[in-house]
Amino acid sequence: MKNIAKRELLSKREWTARHTMVFLSDFGTSDGAVSAMHGVANAVSVDLGLYDLTHDVPQFNIWEASYRLAQSLPYWAAGTVFVCVVDPGVGSDRKSIVALTASGHLIVTPDNGTLTHIEDRIGLVEVRAIEVEANRLAGSQKSHTFFGRDVYAYTGARLAAGEIDFEELGPVLSKLVKLKIERPRLEGGSLIGSIDILDARYGSLWTNIPSDLLEALGVDWGDEVTLTISKDGRVVYGYHLRLCKAFTDVKKGEALVYVNSLLNLAVAINQGSFAAEYQIGTGEGWKIAFSVVS
């Protein structure tokens, strides 16, 4: 974790003044799970603002939860409390934690890798293990499979409402579970990185490679690049694609390389889904490389 002095961040009074919570999960909204978490928070304080980042993270997809946190958190004011519940190990011996970020936010989540992108892009000041039995909803002691309601929503609401301070939750952790990120780099004449996420509705591949690196590669708009995608070392796609400013620079159904709204390199099919067409996924083990056509 980055060595950032807590005194440079918000005081407790400034933290609690936000009274804002943001929820993220893989629960979906077809049942009452999300409503139950909102209800727990509302019961702690009716003055809390309760918002949803998304509840459509694919089931058990810790990588996507980690990415969505880092994608959205910077746009919320410092002092906002995030509750992230993508927790395939619920009820096991995995730790429950609260993180103080370098941007001045708090995140309540299981220690299963969901803080990977936050630590990498924003930085963590300190992480504490939640002493669960002292920080859970009254009457929930016999429940072991809904920490999102019984522990995380309850603890997050108490933090946001100022009923408990960050330092009171439990001991400091020095080591976290982390996912493996393929860091963006220019190596041997290729731009290499990871497939961070899919542009969900359209099936485009969003990488973590900054478009600024295109100059170092020596390519310009309209040039072809060799795109290679591999999973755990096995090549699953390799072809020449054009670097385009707009999807319509290629015919309908053709693939292209473009720069997405985050100013990173991305891959798409004009009016199609690249991910579905070629069965491409995201997360650990997925590696993408762009090189000059030889």
WODA-V255884 format. One record per run of one state. SS is the DSSP state (helix for helix, strand for strand, loop for the rest). FROM is the first residue (numbers start at 0). LEN is the number of residues. Records with the same first field share a line. If there is no record, write none. Layout:
# WODA-V255884
SS = FROM-LEN, FROM-LEN
This chain:
# WODA-V255884
loop = 0-5, 8-3, 16-3, 25-7, 44-4, 54-7, 73-7, 85-10, 101-4, 110-5, 121-2, 129-2, 134-12, 161-4, 168-3, 173-11, 187-2, 193-1, 199-4, 210-2, 217-6, 231-2, 243-3, 249-5, 259-4, 269-2, 272-1, 278-7, 292-2
helix = 5-3, 11-5, 32-12, 61-12, 115-6, 131-3, 146-15, 165-3, 212-5, 246-3, 273-5
strand = 19-6, 48-6, 80-5, 95-6, 105-5, 123-6, 171-2, 184-3, 189-4, 194-5, 203-7, 223-8, 233-10, 254-5, 263-6, 271-1, 285-7
